[in-house]
Amino acid sequence: MKKDIFKHPSFYIAIASFFIGFFFIFQEGSYMRLNSYLWQLNFIFNLNIARKAVPKK
């Protein structure tokens, strides 16, 4: 992974989304499980946006 990705704000939003989603996995209830899946999808999308924003060398 290129170090330029660390300069993009979507990367840090993705990392925060990952940990929030990871937290919701261990909560009880189907609503919390659905919440966890949505946060994990948010992580994937934000990481993809950050990866595409990094210029190729």
All heavy atoms as a GROMACS GRO file, in nm:
protein
  490
    1MET      N    1   0.084  -0.117   0.000
    1MET     CA    2   0.000   0.000   0.000
    1MET      C    3   0.089   0.124   0.000
    1MET      O    4   0.189   0.130   0.070
    1MET     CB    5  -0.090  -0.004   0.123
    1MET     CG    6  -0.187   0.108   0.126
    1MET     SD    7  -0.324   0.096   0.245
    1MET     CE    8  -0.252   0.024   0.387
    2LYS      N    9   0.049   0.220  -0.078
    2LYS     CA   10   0.127   0.343  -0.087
    2LYS      C   11   0.105   0.430   0.037
    2LYS      O   12  -0.001   0.430   0.096
    2LYS     CB   13   0.085   0.419  -0.212
    2LYS     CG   14   0.112   0.341  -0.338
    2LYS     CD   15   0.059   0.416  -0.457
    2LYS     CE   16   0.077   0.327  -0.578
    2LYS     NZ   17  -0.009   0.364  -0.687
    3LYS      N   18   0.206   0.507   0.072
    3LYS     CA   19   0.196   0.591   0.191
    3LYS      C   20   0.111   0.714   0.167
    3LYS      O   21   0.069   0.778   0.263
    3LYS     CB   22   0.335   0.631   0.238
    3LYS     CG   23   0.413   0.512   0.288
    3LYS     CD   24   0.540   0.554   0.355
    3LYS     CE   25   0.608   0.427   0.406
    3LYS     NZ   26   0.710   0.455   0.501
    4ASP      N   27   0.081   0.747   0.042
    4ASP     CA   28  -0.004   0.862   0.013
    4ASP      C   29  -0.147   0.841   0.058
    4ASP      O   30  -0.221   0.937   0.078
    4ASP     CB   31  -0.003   0.894  -0.137
    4ASP     CG   32   0.133   0.943  -0.184
    4ASP    OD1   33   0.209   0.994  -0.100
    4ASP    OD2   34   0.161   0.930  -0.304
    5ILE      N   35  -0.187   0.716   0.074
    5ILE     CA   36  -0.325   0.688   0.117
    5ILE      C   37  -0.348   0.737   0.259
    5ILE      O   38  -0.460   0.770   0.296
    5ILE     CB   39  -0.357   0.537   0.102
    5ILE    CG1   40  -0.508   0.516   0.103
    5ILE    CG2   41  -0.290   0.455   0.210
    5ILE    CD1   42  -0.549   0.378   0.061
    6PHE      N   43  -0.243   0.746   0.340
    6PHE     CA   44  -0.257   0.792   0.477
    6PHE      C   45  -0.290   0.941   0.485
    6PHE      O   46  -0.333   0.990   0.588
    6PHE     CB   47  -0.131   0.764   0.557
    6PHE     CG   48  -0.100   0.617   0.571
    6PHE    CD1   49   0.018   0.565   0.525
    6PHE    CD2   50  -0.193   0.532   0.628
    6PHE    CE1   51   0.045   0.431   0.537
    6PHE    CE2   52  -0.166   0.397   0.641
    6PHE     CZ   53  -0.047   0.346   0.595
    7LYS      N   54  -0.270   1.014   0.376
    7LYS     CA   55  -0.299   1.158   0.374
    7LYS      C   56  -0.444   1.187   0.338
    7LYS      O   57  -0.488   1.300   0.348
    7LYS     CB   58  -0.207   1.227   0.272
    7LYS     CG   59  -0.061   1.217   0.309
    7LYS     CD   60   0.026   1.280   0.205
    7LYS     CE   61   0.173   1.263   0.240
    7LYS     NZ   62   0.260   1.314   0.135
    8HIS      N   63  -0.517   1.085   0.295
    8HIS     CA   64  -0.655   1.106   0.252
    8HIS      C   65  -0.751   1.088   0.370
    8HIS      O   66  -0.741   0.991   0.444
    8HIS     CB   67  -0.690   1.006   0.141
    8HIS     CG   68  -0.803   1.052   0.056
    8HIS    ND1   69  -0.932   1.028   0.090
    8HIS    CD2   70  -0.806   1.121  -0.059
    8HIS    CE1   71  -1.010   1.079  -0.001
    8HIS    NE2   72  -0.936   1.137  -0.093
    9PRO      N   73  -0.847   1.182   0.389
    9PRO     CA   74  -0.938   1.172   0.504
    9PRO      C   75  -1.030   1.049   0.500
    9PRO      O   76  -1.069   0.998   0.604
    9PRO     CB   77  -1.022   1.299   0.496
    9PRO     CG   78  -0.965   1.383   0.390
    9PRO     CD   79  -0.865   1.305   0.314
   10SER      N   80  -1.063   0.999   0.381
   10SER     CA   81  -1.150   0.882   0.372
   10SER      C   82  -1.085   0.758   0.432
   10SER      O   83  -1.154   0.667   0.478
   10SER     CB   84  -1.188   0.853   0.227
   10SER     OG   85  -1.276   0.950   0.180
   11PHE      N   86  -0.954   0.754   0.434
   11PHE     CA   87  -0.884   0.641   0.495
   11PHE      C   88  -0.912   0.636   0.645
   11PHE      O   89  -0.941   0.530   0.700
   11PHE     CB   90  -0.734   0.652   0.468
   11PHE     CG   91  -0.654   0.545   0.537
   11PHE    CD1   92  -0.653   0.416   0.489
   11PHE    CD2   93  -0.582   0.574   0.651
   11PHE    CE1   94  -0.581   0.317   0.553
   11PHE    CE2   95  -0.509   0.477   0.716
   11PHE     CZ   96  -0.508   0.347   0.666
   12TYR      N   97  -0.907   0.751   0.710
   12TYR     CA   98  -0.930   0.755   0.854
   12TYR      C   99  -1.077   0.733   0.888
   12TYR      O  100  -1.110   0.672   0.990
   12TYR     CB  101  -0.880   0.887   0.912
   12TYR     CG  102  -0.730   0.898   0.897
   12TYR    CD1  103  -0.673   0.983   0.803
   12TYR    CD2  104  -0.647   0.820   0.975
   12TYR    CE1  105  -0.536   0.990   0.788
   12TYR    CE2  106  -0.510   0.826   0.962
   12TYR     CZ  107  -0.455   0.911   0.868
   12TYR     OH  108  -0.320   0.918   0.854
   13ILE      N  109  -1.168   0.778   0.802
   13ILE     CA  110  -1.310   0.750   0.820
   13ILE      C  111  -1.333   0.599   0.806
   13ILE      O  112  -1.412   0.540   0.881
   13ILE     CB  113  -1.394   0.830   0.720
   13ILE    CG1  114  -1.383   0.979   0.750
   13ILE    CG2  115  -1.540   0.785   0.724
   13ILE    CD1  116  -1.445   1.068   0.644
   14ALA      N  117  -1.263   0.537   0.712
   14ALA     CA  118  -1.276   0.392   0.693
   14ALA      C  119  -1.227   0.316   0.816
   14ALA      O  120  -1.291   0.220   0.860
   14ALA     CB  121  -1.198   0.349   0.569
   15ILE      N  122  -1.116   0.358   0.873
   15ILE     CA  123  -1.063   0.291   0.992
   15ILE      C  124  -1.160   0.305   1.109
   15ILE      O  125  -1.186   0.208   1.182
   15ILE     CB  126  -0.924   0.347   1.029
   15ILE    CG1  127  -0.824   0.316   0.918
   15ILE    CG2  128  -0.875   0.292   1.162
   15ILE    CD1  129  -0.802   0.170   0.891
   16ALA      N  130  -1.218   0.425   1.126
   16ALA     CA  131  -1.315   0.445   1.233
   16ALA      C  132  -1.439   0.359   1.210
   16ALA      O  133  -1.493   0.300   1.304
   16ALA     CB  134  -1.353   0.593   1.242
   17SER      N  135  -1.483   0.348   1.085
   17SER     CA  136  -1.600   0.265   1.053
   17SER      C  137  -1.573   0.119   1.083
   17SER      O  138  -1.662   0.046   1.128
   17SER     CB  139  -1.636   0.280   0.906
   17SER     OG  140  -1.675   0.411   0.877
   18PHE      N  141  -1.452   0.075   1.057
   18PHE     CA  142  -1.417  -0.064   1.086
   18PHE      C  143  -1.430  -0.094   1.235
   18PHE      O  144  -1.489  -0.194   1.275
   18PHE     CB  145  -1.275  -0.093   1.039
   18PHE     CG  146  -1.228  -0.230   1.078
   18PHE    CD1  147  -1.269  -0.341   1.007
   18PHE    CD2  148  -1.144  -0.248   1.186
   18PHE    CE1  149  -1.227  -0.469   1.043
   18PHE    CE2  150  -1.101  -0.373   1.224
   18PHE     CZ  151  -1.143  -0.484   1.151
   19PHE      N  152  -1.376  -0.007   1.318
   19PHE     CA  153  -1.380  -0.032   1.462
   19PHE      C  154  -1.521  -0.018   1.519
   19PHE      O  155  -1.559  -0.092   1.610
   19PHE     CB  156  -1.282   0.059   1.537
   19PHE     CG  157  -1.140   0.016   1.518
   19PHE    CD1  158  -1.050   0.096   1.451
   19PHE    CD2  159  -1.097  -0.107   1.565
   19PHE    CE1  160  -0.918   0.055   1.433
   19PHE    CE2  161  -0.967  -0.149   1.548
   19PHE     CZ  162  -0.877  -0.068   1.481
   20ILE      N  163  -1.600   0.074   1.466
   20ILE     CA  164  -1.740   0.084   1.510
   20ILE      C  165  -1.817  -0.040   1.470
   20ILE      O  166  -1.894  -0.096   1.549
   20ILE     CB  167  -1.805   0.212   1.452
   20ILE    CG1  168  -1.742   0.335   1.516
   20ILE    CG2  169  -1.956   0.212   1.476
   20ILE    CD1  170  -1.782   0.466   1.450
   21GLY      N  171  -1.797  -0.087   1.347
   21GLY     CA  172  -1.861  -0.210   1.303
   21GLY      C  173  -1.816  -0.330   1.384
   21GLY      O  174  -1.895  -0.419   1.416
   22PHE      N  175  -1.688  -0.334   1.417
   22PHE     CA  176  -1.635  -0.443   1.499
   22PHE      C  177  -1.699  -0.443   1.638
   22PHE      O  178  -1.727  -0.547   1.695
   22PHE     CB  179  -1.483  -0.429   1.507
   22PHE     CG  180  -1.414  -0.549   1.564
   22PHE    CD1  181  -1.407  -0.667   1.490
   22PHE    CD2  182  -1.357  -0.545   1.689
   22PHE    CE1  183  -1.343  -0.778   1.542
   22PHE    CE2  184  -1.293  -0.655   1.741
   22PHE     CZ  185  -1.286  -0.773   1.668
   23PHE      N  186  -1.723  -0.324   1.691
   23PHE     CA  187  -1.789  -0.312   1.822
   23PHE      C  188  -1.932  -0.365   1.816
   23PHE      O  189  -1.976  -0.437   1.905
   23PHE     CB  190  -1.788  -0.166   1.868
   23PHE     CG  191  -1.871  -0.140   1.989
   23PHE    CD1  192  -1.829  -0.181   2.113
   23PHE    CD2  193  -1.994  -0.076   1.978
   23PHE    CE1  194  -1.907  -0.158   2.226
   23PHE    CE2  195  -2.072  -0.053   2.089
   23PHE     CZ  196  -2.028  -0.094   2.213
   24PHE      N  197  -2.005  -0.332   1.709
   24PHE     CA  198  -2.145  -0.374   1.698
   24PHE      C  199  -2.161  -0.523   1.674
   24PHE      O  200  -2.268  -0.577   1.698
   24PHE     CB  201  -2.216  -0.297   1.586
   24PHE     CG  202  -2.263  -0.159   1.627
   24PHE    CD1  203  -2.220  -0.047   1.558
   24PHE    CD2  204  -2.350  -0.144   1.733
   24PHE    CE1  205  -2.262   0.078   1.595
   24PHE    CE2  206  -2.393  -0.018   1.770
   24PHE     CZ  207  -2.349   0.094   1.701
   25ILE      N  208  -2.058  -0.591   1.627
   25ILE     CA  209  -2.067  -0.736   1.606
   25ILE      C  210  -2.097  -0.807   1.738
   25ILE      O  211  -2.173  -0.903   1.742
   25ILE     CB  212  -1.936  -0.790   1.544
   25ILE    CG1  213  -1.928  -0.751   1.399
   25ILE    CG2  214  -1.927  -0.941   1.557
   25ILE    CD1  215  -1.798  -0.788   1.333
   26PHE      N  216  -2.039  -0.760   1.847
   26PHE     CA  217  -2.052  -0.828   1.975
   26PHE      C  218  -2.173  -0.787   2.056
   26PHE      O  219  -2.191  -0.832   2.169
   26PHE     CB  220  -1.924  -0.806   2.058
   26PHE     CG  221  -1.803  -0.863   1.990
   26PHE    CD1  222  -1.707  -0.782   1.934
   26PHE    CD2  223  -1.789  -1.001   1.979
   26PHE    CE1  224  -1.596  -0.835   1.872
   26PHE    CE2  225  -1.678  -1.055   1.915
   26PHE     CZ  226  -1.582  -0.971   1.862
   27GLN      N  227  -2.259  -0.702   2.000
   27GLN     CA  228  -2.382  -0.662   2.068
   27GLN      C  229  -2.493  -0.761   2.035
   27GLN      O  230  -2.491  -0.825   1.931
   27GLN     CB  231  -2.423  -0.521   2.026
   27GLN     CG  232  -2.318  -0.416   2.050
   27GLN     CD  233  -2.278  -0.404   2.195
   27GLN    OE1  234  -2.362  -0.404   2.283
   27GLN    NE2  235  -2.149  -0.396   2.220
   28GLU      N  236  -2.590  -0.773   2.123
   28GLU     CA  237  -2.700  -0.867   2.102
   28GLU      C  238  -2.809  -0.801   2.018
   28GLU      O  239  -2.828  -0.680   2.022
   28GLU     CB  240  -2.759  -0.909   2.235
   28GLU     CG  241  -2.667  -0.997   2.316
   28GLU     CD  242  -2.733  -1.048   2.441
   28GLU    OE1  243  -2.857  -1.049   2.447
   28GLU    OE2  244  -2.659  -1.084   2.533
   29GLY      N  245  -2.879  -0.883   1.942
   29GLY     CA  246  -2.994  -0.834   1.865
   29GLY      C  247  -2.965  -0.827   1.716
   29GLY      O  248  -2.851  -0.806   1.674
   30SER      N  249  -3.071  -0.849   1.640
   30SER     CA  250  -3.055  -0.847   1.494
   30SER      C  251  -3.032  -0.706   1.442
   30SER      O  252  -2.966  -0.687   1.340
   30SER     CB  253  -3.177  -0.909   1.427
   30SER     OG  254  -3.294  -0.838   1.463
   31TYR      N  255  -3.086  -0.605   1.511
   31TYR     CA  256  -3.064  -0.466   1.470
   31TYR      C  257  -2.916  -0.430   1.481
   31TYR      O  258  -2.861  -0.365   1.393
   31TYR     CB  259  -3.150  -0.373   1.556
   31TYR     CG  260  -3.125  -0.227   1.528
   31TYR    CD1  261  -3.168  -0.170   1.410
   31TYR    CD2  262  -3.057  -0.148   1.620
   31TYR    CE1  263  -3.145  -0.036   1.384
   31TYR    CE2  264  -3.034  -0.015   1.595
   31TYR     CZ  265  -3.078   0.041   1.477
   31TYR     OH  266  -3.054   0.173   1.450
   32MET      N  267  -2.854  -0.474   1.586
   32MET     CA  268  -2.711  -0.446   1.605
   32MET      C  269  -2.627  -0.519   1.501
   32MET      O  270  -2.528  -0.467   1.452
   32MET     CB  271  -2.665  -0.484   1.745
   32MET     CG  272  -2.723  -0.398   1.852
   32MET     SD  273  -2.676  -0.226   1.830
   32MET     CE  274  -2.771  -0.150   1.956
   33ARG      N  275  -2.666  -0.640   1.466
   33ARG     CA  276  -2.594  -0.716   1.364
   33ARG      C  277  -2.605  -0.646   1.229
   33ARG      O  278  -2.508  -0.634   1.155
   33ARG     CB  279  -2.650  -0.858   1.358
   33ARG     CG  280  -2.584  -0.953   1.264
   33ARG     CD  281  -2.443  -0.993   1.304
   33ARG     NE  282  -2.429  -1.034   1.441
   33ARG     CZ  283  -2.431  -1.158   1.485
   33ARG    NH1  284  -2.446  -1.256   1.402
   33ARG    NH2  285  -2.414  -1.184   1.613
   34LEU      N  286  -2.726  -0.597   1.196
   34LEU     CA  287  -2.746  -0.523   1.072
   34LEU      C  288  -2.663  -0.396   1.072
   34LEU      O  289  -2.600  -0.359   0.972
   34LEU     CB  290  -2.894  -0.491   1.053
   34LEU     CG  291  -2.930  -0.406   0.931
   34LEU    CD1  292  -2.897  -0.483   0.803
   34LEU    CD2  293  -3.075  -0.366   0.935
   35ASN      N  294  -2.660  -0.329   1.186
   35ASN     CA  295  -2.578  -0.209   1.202
   35ASN      C  296  -2.430  -0.239   1.177
   35ASN      O  297  -2.360  -0.162   1.112
   35ASN     CB  298  -2.596  -0.155   1.344
   35ASN     CG  299  -2.625  -0.009   1.347
   35ASN    OD1  300  -2.626   0.057   1.245
   35ASN    ND2  301  -2.650   0.041   1.466
   36SER      N  302  -2.385  -0.351   1.227
   36SER     CA  303  -2.247  -0.392   1.208
   36SER      C  304  -2.215  -0.412   1.061
   36SER      O  305  -2.111  -0.368   1.011
   36SER     CB  306  -2.220  -0.519   1.286
   36SER     OG  307  -2.093  -0.570   1.252
   37TYR      N  308  -2.306  -0.479   0.988
   37TYR     CA  309  -2.284  -0.502   0.846
   37TYR      C  310  -2.279  -0.371   0.768
   37TYR      O  311  -2.199  -0.355   0.676
   37TYR     CB  312  -2.393  -0.593   0.788
   37TYR     CG  313  -2.389  -0.734   0.841
   37TYR    CD1  314  -2.506  -0.806   0.857
   37TYR    CD2  315  -2.269  -0.795   0.876
   37TYR    CE1  316  -2.504  -0.935   0.906
   37TYR    CE2  317  -2.266  -0.924   0.925
   37TYR     CZ  318  -2.384  -0.993   0.938
   37TYR     OH  319  -2.380  -1.121   0.986
   38LEU      N  320  -2.365  -0.277   0.806
   38LEU     CA  321  -2.365  -0.147   0.737
   38LEU      C  322  -2.235  -0.070   0.762
   38LEU      O  323  -2.181  -0.006   0.672
   38LEU     CB  324  -2.486  -0.066   0.780
   38LEU     CG  325  -2.621  -0.120   0.733
   38LEU    CD1  326  -2.735  -0.037   0.791
   38LEU    CD2  327  -2.628  -0.125   0.582
   39TRP      N  328  -2.185  -0.076   0.885
   39TRP     CA  329  -2.058  -0.009   0.915
   39TRP      C  330  -1.941  -0.074   0.841
   39TRP      O  331  -1.850  -0.006   0.795
   39TRP     CB  332  -2.030  -0.009   1.066
   39TRP     CG  333  -2.103   0.100   1.137
   39TRP    CD1  334  -2.210   0.085   1.219
   39TRP    CD2  335  -2.076   0.241   1.132
   39TRP    NE1  336  -2.250   0.208   1.265
   39TRP    CE2  337  -2.170   0.305   1.214
   39TRP    CE3  338  -1.980   0.318   1.067
   39TRP    CZ2  339  -2.172   0.443   1.232
   39TRP    CZ3  340  -1.983   0.456   1.085
   39TRP    CH2  341  -2.077   0.516   1.166
   40GLN      N  342  -1.946  -0.206   0.828
   40GLN     CA  343  -1.840  -0.275   0.754
   40GLN      C  344  -1.846  -0.242   0.605
   40GLN      O  345  -1.742  -0.228   0.540
   40GLN     CB  346  -1.849  -0.426   0.776
   40GLN     CG  347  -1.822  -0.469   0.919
   40GLN     CD  348  -1.682  -0.434   0.967
   40GLN    OE1  349  -1.590  -0.430   0.889
   40GLN    NE2  350  -1.669  -0.410   1.095
   41LEU      N  351  -1.967  -0.229   0.549
   41LEU     CA  352  -1.980  -0.184   0.410
   41LEU      C  353  -1.927  -0.042   0.393
   41LEU      O  354  -1.862  -0.010   0.293
   41LEU     CB  355  -2.126  -0.192   0.365
   41LEU     CG  356  -2.175  -0.329   0.324
   41LEU    CD1  357  -2.324  -0.324   0.297
   41LEU    CD2  358  -2.101  -0.378   0.202
   42ASN      N  359  -1.956   0.042   0.491
   42ASN     CA  360  -1.904   0.179   0.489
   42ASN      C  361  -1.751   0.178   0.490
   42ASN      O  362  -1.688   0.258   0.420
   42ASN     CB  363  -1.959   0.255   0.609
   42ASN     CG  364  -1.932   0.402   0.601
   42ASN    OD1  365  -1.893   0.453   0.498
   42ASN    ND2  366  -1.954   0.470   0.712
   43PHE      N  367  -1.693   0.088   0.567
   43PHE     CA  368  -1.547   0.073   0.570
   43PHE      C  369  -1.493   0.038   0.432
   43PHE      O  370  -1.397   0.098   0.384
   43PHE     CB  371  -1.510  -0.036   0.672
   43PHE     CG  372  -1.372  -0.091   0.655
   43PHE    CD1  373  -1.261  -0.015   0.686
   43PHE    CD2  374  -1.352  -0.220   0.608
   43PHE    CE1  375  -1.133  -0.065   0.671
   43PHE    CE2  376  -1.226  -0.272   0.592
   43PHE     CZ  377  -1.116  -0.194   0.624
   44ILE      N  378  -1.557  -0.058   0.365
   44ILE     CA  379  -1.510  -0.100   0.232
   44ILE      C  380  -1.521   0.013   0.132
   44ILE      O  381  -1.428   0.037   0.053
   44ILE     CB  382  -1.590  -0.225   0.187
   44ILE    CG1  383  -1.554  -0.343   0.275
   44ILE    CG2  384  -1.563  -0.256   0.040
   44ILE    CD1  385  -1.646  -0.462   0.257
   45PHE      N  386  -1.634   0.083   0.131
   45PHE     CA  387  -1.653   0.192   0.035
   45PHE      C  388  -1.555   0.307   0.059
   45PHE      O  389  -1.497   0.361  -0.035
   45PHE     CB  390  -1.796   0.244   0.040
   45PHE     CG  391  -1.896   0.148  -0.017
   45PHE    CD1  392  -2.017   0.129   0.045
   45PHE    CD2  393  -1.870   0.077  -0.133
   45PHE    CE1  394  -2.110   0.040  -0.006
   45PHE    CE2  395  -1.962  -0.013  -0.185
   45PHE     CZ  396  -2.082  -0.031  -0.121
   46ASN      N  397  -1.535   0.346   0.184
   46ASN     CA  398  -1.442   0.455   0.213
   46ASN      C  399  -1.297   0.418   0.182
   46ASN      O  400  -1.221   0.502   0.135
   46ASN     CB  401  -1.454   0.500   0.359
   46ASN     CG  402  -1.569   0.593   0.379
   46ASN    OD1  403  -1.595   0.680   0.297
   46ASN    ND2  404  -1.640   0.575   0.488
   47LEU      N  405  -1.261   0.294   0.206
   47LEU     CA  406  -1.126   0.251   0.173
   47LEU      C  407  -1.105   0.250   0.022
   47LEU      O  408  -0.998   0.287  -0.027
   47LEU     CB  409  -1.100   0.113   0.232
   47LEU     CG  410  -0.954   0.073   0.246
   47LEU    CD1  411  -0.881   0.171   0.335
   47LEU    CD2  412  -0.943  -0.066   0.302
   48ASN      N  413  -1.208   0.212  -0.051
   48ASN     CA  414  -1.201   0.214  -0.197
   48ASN      C  415  -1.190   0.358  -0.249
   48ASN      O  416  -1.115   0.385  -0.343
   48ASN     CB  417  -1.323   0.144  -0.257
   48ASN     CG  418  -1.305   0.112  -0.402
   48ASN    OD1  419  -1.194   0.100  -0.450
   48ASN    ND2  420  -1.416   0.098  -0.472
   49ILE      N  421  -1.264   0.450  -0.189
   49ILE     CA  422  -1.256   0.591  -0.230
   49ILE      C  423  -1.115   0.645  -0.203
   49ILE      O  424  -1.057   0.715  -0.287
   49ILE     CB  425  -1.361   0.674  -0.154
   49ILE    CG1  426  -1.501   0.641  -0.205
   49ILE    CG2  427  -1.334   0.823  -0.167
   49ILE    CD1  428  -1.613   0.698  -0.120
   50ALA      N  429  -1.060   0.612  -0.088
   50ALA     CA  430  -0.924   0.658  -0.056
   50ALA      C  431  -0.822   0.598  -0.149
   50ALA      O  432  -0.728   0.665  -0.192
   50ALA     CB  433  -0.891   0.624   0.089
   51ARG      N  434  -0.840   0.471  -0.186
   51ARG     CA  435  -0.745   0.406  -0.276
   51ARG      C  436  -0.750   0.468  -0.416
   51ARG      O  437  -0.647   0.489  -0.479
   51ARG     CB  438  -0.778   0.257  -0.286
   51ARG     CG  439  -0.678   0.178  -0.368
   51ARG     CD  440  -0.721   0.034  -0.385
   51ARG     NE  441  -0.852   0.018  -0.446
   51ARG     CZ  442  -0.873   0.022  -0.578
   51ARG    NH1  443  -0.775   0.042  -0.660
   51ARG    NH2  444  -0.995   0.004  -0.626
   52LYS      N  445  -0.870   0.501  -0.462
   52LYS     CA  446  -0.883   0.562  -0.595
   52LYS      C  447  -0.834   0.706  -0.599
   52LYS      O  448  -0.796   0.756  -0.705
   52LYS     CB  449  -1.029   0.557  -0.640
   52LYS     CG  450  -1.073   0.418  -0.681
   52LYS     CD  451  -1.215   0.420  -0.732
   52LYS     CE  452  -1.256   0.281  -0.776
   52LYS     NZ  453  -1.394   0.281  -0.827
   53ALA      N  454  -0.834   0.773  -0.485
   53ALA     CA  455  -0.791   0.913  -0.481
   53ALA      C  456  -0.638   0.927  -0.483
   53ALA      O  457  -0.588   1.035  -0.514
   53ALA     CB  458  -0.846   0.981  -0.356
   54VAL      N  459  -0.568   0.821  -0.453
   54VAL     CA  460  -0.422   0.826  -0.453
   54VAL      C  461  -0.372   0.821  -0.598
   54VAL      O  462  -0.410   0.732  -0.672
   54VAL     CB  463  -0.364   0.707  -0.372
   54VAL    CG1  464  -0.213   0.702  -0.385
   54VAL    CG2  465  -0.406   0.717  -0.228
   55PRO      N  466  -0.292   0.919  -0.637
   55PRO     CA  467  -0.242   0.917  -0.775
   55PRO      C  468  -0.145   0.802  -0.799
   55PRO      O  469  -0.064   0.768  -0.713
   55PRO     CB  470  -0.170   1.052  -0.788
   55PRO     CG  471  -0.141   1.096  -0.649
   55PRO     CD  472  -0.244   1.031  -0.561
   56LYS      N  473  -0.157   0.743  -0.916
   56LYS     CA  474  -0.068   0.632  -0.952
   56LYS      C  475   0.064   0.688  -1.000
   56LYS      O  476   0.069   0.788  -1.067
   56LYS     CB  477  -0.130   0.546  -1.062
   56LYS     CG  478  -0.256   0.477  -1.016
   56LYS     CD  479  -0.313   0.392  -1.125
   56LYS     CE  480  -0.439   0.323  -1.076
   56LYS     NZ  481  -0.500   0.242  -1.181
   57LYS      N  482   0.171   0.620  -0.964
   57LYS     CA  483   0.305   0.667  -1.003
   57LYS      C  484   0.360   0.585  -1.117
   57LYS      O  485   0.335   0.475  -1.138
   57LYS     CB  486   0.399   0.660  -0.885
   57LYS     CG  487   0.360   0.757  -0.778
   57LYS     CD  488   0.458   0.753  -0.663
   57LYS     CE  489   0.417   0.854  -0.557
   57LYS     NZ  490   0.507   0.855  -0.447
   0.00000   0.00000   0.00000
